Amino acid sequence: MKIIIYTDGGARGNPGPAAIGIVISDEKGNVLKKYPQYLGRNFTNNEAEYQAVIFALKKVKLLFGKKKSGTSIVEIRSDSELLVKQMQGLYKILDSKIQALFLTVWNLKIDFKEVKFGLIPREKNKEADRLVNEALDAESSKKTLF
């Protein structure tokens, strides 16, 4: 089985409030699940991009179970050149926070037959981007007393 995941992460302020957007599809392009998720107030764009991949891999394992995940090929499509090139071993990881996130992703990959990373143009990642903004807008619209 092949699973295609579109991921995006963004922070307003960099660092600032951040969110992720995930679109999980089958190999024919049928959307199986979508997730907008608010992360918190003090993340960079790059941290959010990694958090998106971590969230996505965990969700896929929960959705399909350990046995089916172990025989699945997962293709992660992202418009983050830094994330994709680091996961492909082409860029060094200098930031200690990103190093920790990289290791988390690396360890999650073990649960699948194969995990590939592909760099896509932003135009092909519009739905994941929309989900990021949806989560950020929903959080910023909440009224607080203090």
URQUI-V234416 format. One record per pair of residues at least 12 apart in sequence whose C-alpha atoms are under 6 Angstrom apart, sorted by the first residue. I is the first residue (numbers start at 1). J is the second residue. D is the distance in Angstrom with one decimal. If there is no record, write none. Layout:
i/j/d
I/J/D
I/J/D
This chain:
i/j/d
1/72/4.9
2/27/5.4
2/72/5.7
2/73/4.7
2/74/5.8
3/25/6.0
3/26/4.9
3/27/5.9
3/74/4.8
4/24/6.0
4/25/5.1
4/26/5.9
4/74/5.9
4/75/4.8
5/23/5.6
5/24/4.6
5/76/4.8
5/77/6.0
6/22/5.7
6/23/5.0
6/77/4.8
7/21/5.8
7/22/4.8
7/52/5.8
7/78/5.4
7/128/5.8
8/20/5.6
8/21/5.2
8/49/5.7
8/128/5.5
8/129/5.8
9/48/4.5
9/49/4.2
9/52/6.0
10/45/4.8
10/48/5.7
11/44/5.7
11/45/5.0
14/44/4.6
15/42/5.3
15/43/4.8
15/44/4.3
16/41/5.1
16/42/4.6
16/43/5.4
17/40/5.5
17/41/3.8
17/42/5.8
18/39/5.4
18/40/5.7
18/43/5.9
19/37/5.5
19/38/4.2
19/39/5.0
19/132/5.2
20/36/5.9
20/37/5.3
20/52/5.3
20/132/4.8
21/35/5.7
21/36/4.6
21/128/4.5
21/131/4.7
21/132/4.7
22/34/5.6
22/35/5.0
22/128/5.4
36/131/4.8
36/132/5.8
36/135/5.4
37/135/5.6
38/135/5.4
54/105/5.8
69/112/5.3
70/111/5.5
70/112/4.3
70/113/5.2
71/113/5.0
72/112/5.7
72/113/5.3
73/113/5.6
73/114/4.8
73/115/5.9
74/115/4.7
75/115/5.8
75/116/4.7
75/117/5.9
76/117/4.9
77/118/4.8
77/119/5.9
78/119/5.3
78/120/5.7
79/119/5.5
79/120/5.0
79/121/5.6
79/122/5.5
84/117/5.7
